[in-house]
């Protein structure tokens, strides 16, 4: 049994984004059964003990300021193995003197919002991984997961706890003798779930409007509400049995005047693959097409979340082709960034126009935080709004912490996220949320130009502001649709993260060695082929960028310093302007090595072909380096 325990333990991926493994007892990642077996029960107990030691300040060089006794929320998504894992963790936390609030099934943004009012949370989920997987996310009360450095120390402590004789026996002792207490925890679950839902509703309105007080939120939401009433928008939701089936989605959208059209909205009934990428968004698109045929012309936006409900990509009604289309992840993020930067600009201009001429108001110092493989289309959008782009390594925690660093430097960072995965994080939230993504698009559609030839001064709406600042004012029209907005986005071809050609299986476990080998291969190829590359693709020079956590090194001369972090090779045109990049990094949550390319569209070249050939070249060089 100990050999099996160690085998399972060694299969775990412990990253800042979460701890994951196949928890279902038989090891079949597609098995929907709830049993986890004796060894994985023990692993679950040690997970609970790890977080309890952290909260109770029993881990060297880690200190947490909490209530006494500390209060921790425990929640889960709808995976079948969730209840068994939760039961273990609840028992251990109780035995360690921690007051537990069990919210049952809840979306990740929901429990992270609720935890802001207590000391922290343990969330049981494997995000977008197949149904037999499960995992853990830890956080305190700042609205997000714990930072990477803390996560690394917890992972070390966890492995130390597990490195004992008879781990199953020790784990059992950690969970013993609290039958009465655990029954009381389960008895309060419905009440605590309602508290979590209410806190999430309130916080979501704060995020959408950017205002902290109720009165200001109501005033800020007025132009959005007026637009919803005038244009009659509806939301199509393929909830796919996720945690969002039991969250605020339906009631919140309907309370704001939006019709809500859900499918697959029974909790735990996961009917297709979980990852919200184009191949799985087709179900939402099909339902949107059906609704339109039935006369539901308001069904113009749709989404599908992953199982924990923090990531959700978008479907929209193309007003020109009259069909539902799936937005790619990078396009979703680009539209969200455009919307929120335009909203910040619009709010500032309204504020400036409302004060006397003698009062000076400084324009905000805007920034966004993104991960390494986010498309360069974001840089073009940011430039139009005079916004600084701060980059970080892949990982939501890294991007959130980069945004916090930028705020300390005096920047206003309203939006951040990982373009490669879609969705966005809108401050003060510290986690992706499809509701916030959809409301970014709704703001773009609703906050329009004010009426001309009235006593009130004329004010441009969000899309009009974007068109003006991006030198595309000729593209603006008063009766625009989302299709018109999409057509004004910077044009790039970017590899999708879930495409088979973007996922490699590398033998070299030391990624510093791999990247050192890759550097030798790349530099040799560049030296031999640079004239051909310049003529064929328009790439004249390159720069290397490495990223580890929030630290990014530009013009890196040593690819190996990126280690398990990100490596990006940026290709520049004859004028020295970036027009493409190739990127690579080993996944922190799956046993794969991810690659991606991003290429700016060129009217004189086949950009799609360039992206394919660039990715194939990157793959070929990595295969040579993987020795």
N, C-alpha and C positions, 0 to 999 in steps of 0.2 A: 504493500500500500504506500509506503514512503517513497518508493521509486516512482509510482504513479503520481503522487503528490508533487514530487520534484519535476517530473515531466510536464505537468500542467503549469507549475510555477515558472519553469523556464520558457514556456510558450507565451507568457504574458508580455504585452507591450506596455511599458510604463513611461508615459510621456507627459509633458505639461498639459496637453489637451485632454488627457484622461488615461485611465488604465483599462486595457481591454484584453479579452480572450474569448474563446468559444466556451461558454458556460454550460450549454446543454450537456447532459451526462454522457451521451454516446459520442460526442465530438463532431457530429454532423452539423455544419454551420447553417444548413437550411432546415434543420429539424425544429418544429414549433412546439415541442414538448416542454413542460415546466420543470422537470426534475434536473438537479445539478449534481447529485451524487455526494458521497462522503468527503472526497478530497477537495472538491470545489466549495463545499460547505465550510471546510476548514479555512480555505483561502479567503472566503468571504468574512469569516470571523477575524482573521488577521488584518484584513482591510479595515474593519471597524476599529480594531485595537490601534492601528497606526494613526487613524484620525483622532481617536480619543487621546492618545499620547500627545499629539500635536496640540490639541485644544487645551489639554491639562498641563502644558509646558513641561513635558517629560522628554523632549528630544533636544539634545545638545545644540546650542547656537540658534535655536528657534524660540521666539517668545511671542505669545498671542495675548492681547488684552481682551478679556471677556467678562461677562457677568459671572456671578458665583451663586449657584452652579451655572456653568455655561448652557446656553440653549441652542440646539442644533436642529435644523429641519432635515428630514429625510424624505426623498421622493423618488419616483421612478417613471420611466416611460412604459409603453404597453407590451414590451417583450414578455413572453411567457415565463422566463426564468427570473424576472424581476422580483416577485413576491418572496421567493426562497432566499434570494440574496439579501433583500431588505430585512427579512426576519432575523437573519444572523447578525446584521449590522446593528439593528435596533437593540437586540439583547446585549451585545457587547457594550454599546454606548451607555445603556442603563446601568450595567454593572460597574462602569467606570465613573459613575457619579454625574453623568451628563443628562440634562433635561431634554427630552426628545419631542419634537413636533413632527408627527408623521402625516404627510399630506397625501399619501397614496399616489395615484397616477396624476402627473402634472407636467406641463411643458417646461423645458429648461429655463426659458426666460421668466416663467411664472415663479419657480422656486428661488431663482436668483434675486428676483424682486422681493419676494417675501422675506428672504434671509437678510435683507437690508435692515429690518427692524429687530433682528435677533443677533446671534453671534456667528452663524455660518450654516453651511449645508453640505450634505452628502447626496449626490444625485446618481441614480443607477441607470445607466444607458450606454449603448454602444453607437449612438448617433445614427449614421447612415449604413453601418455594416449589416450583413445578413442577419436574419432573425435568431439564429442560434448563438450569435455573439452577445456579450453584454459587457458592462464595464462600469467605471466609477469616475465621477468628477467631484473634486473637492473645492470648496470656496469658503471665504469668510463673509463679511457683510458689506463688501464694496461693490456688489453686483456682478462679479465675474469669478472665474476660476483662479486658483492660487498661482502666483508667479512661477516661472520656470525654475528658478533657483530653489524655491521652497519645495516644489514638486520633486526635484531631484533628491533632496534630503529625505523627503517622505518615502520615496521609492527605496532609498538605501535602508531606512529604518524598517520598512516592510520586509525586505529580503533578510535583514538581520533577525527579525521576529520569526520568520519562517525557517531559518537555518537551525533547526533543533531536531532532536530525536522525538519520535512519536508525535508529530505535529497535529494529527487528528485528535489525539487525547487532550493535548494542551488547548486546542481550539474549543473542544467541548466544554472544558472548565471555564473558558471565558464567557460562555453563553448560559451557564447553569443558574438555577435558583432565582428566577425573576418572573415566574408565571403570572402573578398578580399584576405586577407592573406592566408587563407586555400587554396584558388584556386591557388595561386602562388606556394604554397608548392607542390600541386599535379602536377602542370605543370612542375616542375623541377625534378620529380621523376626519369624519365628515365636517365637523365644526371648523377644524383647522384648514381643510380644503377650501371652505367658503372664505375664510380670512385671506388665504393666499390669492384666491380669485379676485377679491375686492382690492387688495393692494396692487395687484397686477393691472386691473382696470384703471385705477387712479394714476399709476406710474406711466402707463402707456399714453394717456392724454398729456402728461407732462413732456414725454419724449416727442410726441407729434408736434406740439405747439412750441416747445422750447421755453415754456413758462412754468414757474414753480407754484404760483398761487391760483386758486380756483377762478377768481374773477378775471385774471389775466388770461387764463387758459380759455375761458368762454369767449372773451373778446378776440383772442388770436384765432380761435377756431371758426369764427363767424364767416370769413370769406370762403373757407373750405366747405362749411355747411351750406352756404348759399350756392356754391358750385355744384355740390351733390344734389341739391334740390332742383336746380335748373337743368342739369344735364342727365340726371337719373342714371347713376352708375350702379352696376351690380357686380358681385364677386362670386366667381366659381371656385370651389375648393374641393380638391381631391385629398381628403384627409388621410386616406390609406390606413385607417385603424390606429393612427398615431396618438400621441399624448394630447394633441390639439383637439381631438374629439371631445375631450373633457375639460378644455380650457375656455377662454373667454371669446374665442373667434366669432361664433355665430351671434351671440348677444351683443358684442361690442360693435361689430359692423352694422347690425340692424339698428342699434341705438343711435348711430350716427347717420341714419337715413339711407343706408345701402342695402339693397336686396342681397340675400346670401343664398347661394345655390350649392349645397354640399353633396358630395358622393363619397362612398366608402367611409361613412362617418360613425361606424360602430367601433368602440374602443377595443383594440386587440385583434380586430379582423383585418389583418394585413394581407391584401389581395394581390399585390405585385411587389417587385423589388423596391427597396426602401430609399435608395439614393435619389435625390431630386435632380436628376440630370435629364437631358432631352429625351432619351429612350424611354423614360418613365413618366414624363410630363404629357405624353400623347393621350393618356386617359382623360386628363383634364381638358386638353384641346378638343377631344372628341365630344365631351359633354358640352363644351361651349358651342361647338358647331350645332349640336342637337338643340340646345336652348334657343339659339338664333333662328333655327328653322321653325321652332315653335312660337316665334314672335317675341321672344325675350331679348329685345334689342339692347337692353341695358347690360347684358352679360358680356362685358368687354375686358375684364381683368380676371385672371385666375392664378391659382398657386397650388403647389404640392409641397408639403413639409416633409422632412425626414422624421424618424420615429420620435425623437425628443423635441421636435418642433422648434428648433432654433434656426435651422437652415431651410429656406424655401425658395425655389425659383419660380419663374413667372411665365404665364401664357397670356397673350393679348389678342384682341380682335383686330385684324388688319382691315382697316376701312377701305383700302383700295382693292385688295384681292377678294374681300368678303369671305375670309376664312380665319380660323383660329391658328395662331402661330406660337411656337415655343421660342422664348428669348433665351439666348445663350447666357451662361453665368456671367461672363465679362460684360455683356450688354446690360444685364440687370444691375450690376454694380455701377456701371458708367451712368445709367439713367438716375440711379439713386444719388450719386455724387452730384450730378448736374442739378438735380432737384433741390438738394439740401444747401448747396453753395448758392444757388439762385435765391432760395428762401432766406438765407442769412443776409444776402445782399439786399433783397426786397425789404426785410425788416429794418435794416439799417437806414435805407433811404426813406422809409416811412417815418422812422424816428427823427431823422435829420430834418424832414420837412415839417415836423410838428412843433419844433422849438423856434424860438426867436432868432433873428439873424445875428444877434450879438453873442449867442451861445455857441461855442465851438465844440463839435462832437468829432472825436477822432474815429476814423474808419477802423473796423476790427482787423487785427492781424490774423488772417485765416490760414489754416493748415489742415491737411488730411493725413491720415496714417494708413498705409497699405502694406501688403506683403510683397515679397520679391517677384513672384510670377504674375502680379497684377499687370494687365496690359498697359502699354504706354499711351493708350487713348485717354487714360486718367490724367496723365501729365498735360495733355492738350486742354482738357476741360479745366483743370486747375489753373493753368496759365491764363485762360480767358478771365477767370475771376481773381487773378493776382494772388493765388493760393500756393503755399509751399507744400511739397509732397515729401513726407517722411516715410521711409521704408523700414521694414523689419523682416526677420525670418518668418517663414510659414508658421502658422499657429496663432489661434485667436488670442491667447494670452500675450504673445509677443506684440501683436498689433495694438492691443489695449494698453499695454505698458508703454509702447512707443508714443501713443497719443497722450498718456499721462506725462511723459517726459516733455513733450511739446507744450503742453499746458503750463508746465513749470517754467518754460522759456518765454511765456507770455502770449502764446498763440491761442486762438479760439479754434478748437477742434470739434466741430459739430458732427462730422461723419468720418467713419473709418471702416476698415474691413478687408476682406480677402477676395479680390476680384476673381481669382482663379476658382473660387467655390461659389460665387454668387452671394446674394443677400448683402446686408450691411449692418453695421452697428451705429446707431444714432445716439449721441450723448444726450442725457446722462446714462443711458443704458451701457452695459459693458459686455453685451452678448448679442449675437445676431438675432433678428426677430422678423419673420415674414410680415407681421402686421405693420411694423415700421417701414419695411420696404414698400409695401403696397400703398401706405399713406404718403410716402415720398412721391410716388407716381400720381396719386390722387391730388396732391398739392399742385403738381405740375399742370394737371388738367383743370383744376378748379380756380386757382388764383390767376386770373386773367386781367387784361387791361381794363382799367376803369372806363366808364362812359366818357366820350368826348363831348364838347360843347355843353358842359354843365358848369354850375358855379364852383364845383370842386376841382382842384388841380388834377390833371391827367397823370396816371401812374401806370407804368408798364407792368404786366404780369410776369410770372416766372419764365415762361418760354420766350416771351419777347425780350426779356433781359438777356437770356442766353444767346439768342440770335444776334442781338446788338453787340455783345461783348466778344462773340466768336466771329464777327465780321460776316454774318449770314443773314442780315436783316431782310434781305430780299426773299428769304425762305419763310418769313413769318406771314401768317394770315390769321384773321380773327377766328375763323371756324376750324382751327387746327384740331387734329386728333393725335393719339399716341403714335400712330404711323408716321405722321409728319415730324414729330419730335425725334423718333428713331432715325429718320433719314438725315438729320442734322448732326448725328454723332460722328466723331472722328472715325475714319474707316480703317479697320485693322482685321487681319485674319489671325486667330489665336487658337492653338491646340486646346481641345477640351480635356479636362483632367481625367475624365472617366473613359476616354477613348483607349482601345486596346494598345494602339501604337505609342501611347503616352505612359505606359506602365511596363517597366522592365524588371527582370529578376536578376539581381547582381550577386555574384558569388563572393566578391571581396567584402569582408565584414568591416574592415578598417577603411572608412570613407576618406580619411586624409590620404591614405595610400592610393586609393582609387583616383582621387582628384589630382594627386601629384602625377600619376601615370597619364591621366587624361591631359594634363597640361603639356606633357612632352609630346603626346600624339597630336594635339591641337596645334601647338607651335610649329611642329614639323610640317603639318598639312598646310597651315597658313603660309609658311615660308615658300612652299612649293606651288601653291595654287592661288596666291593673292591677286595676281593679274587676272586670272580666269574668274575668280570670285567677284572682282570689281566690275568686269565686263558683263558678267551674267546676272549678278544680283544688285550691283550698285553699292557693295560694301567696300569701303576703302580703308577704314581703320577699325580697330576694336578696343574696348576697354573691359576689364574684368571687375566684377563686384561680388564680394562675399558677404554673407549675413549669418550672424549667430545671435539669437535672441533679438534684442533691440539694437545691437551693434552692427553697423554696416560699414564695410571698408571699400571705398571706391578706388579705382585704378590699382587694384591688387596685383602684385607681381608673383604671388605665391598662392595658387589655387587650393593647396592643401589646408590652409588656415581655416577654411570654411568647415572642415571636419564633417560632422553630421548635419551641419547647417546648409544654407543655400549657396549655390554658385551660379552666377549669371554672366554670360558673355554678350556685351552690347555691341552691335555693329553700326557704324556711322557712315553717312554718305560723303560725297566729295567735299561738302561744306562743313563736315564734322558734326552734323546733326544725327541723332539716333533714329534709325529707321527699322531696326529689328533686334531681337535678342533670342538666345537660347538659354534655358534655365534647367537646373537639376537639383534634386534633393531626395534622400531616402525618407520614406514616410515614417512619421513618428507613431502612427496608429495602425499601420498595416505592414506586413512583411514584403513591401515592394519598393522600387526605386522609381520616382516620378520624373518625367522630363516634359518640357513644354517649349514651344516657340511662339513668338509674337512678331508679326510683320505688318508694317504700314502699307496700305494699299497704294499702288502706283498705276496710273492710267496706262502707262506704256509697257507694263510688265504683267505677267500672270501671277498675281500675288498668292493665290491659292497653291499654285505649283511651287512657288518659292518656299512657302511654309512647309509643304510636304517634303521637299528636298532638303531643307534645313534640318528638319526633325530627323530625317533618315541619316543625314550626315552626323548629327549628334549621336544617334544610336550606334552607328558604325564605329565612331571614335571611342565610345564607352565600351563597346564590346572588345576593342583592341586593348583598352586600359584595364579591363577586368581579367587580370591574369594572376 
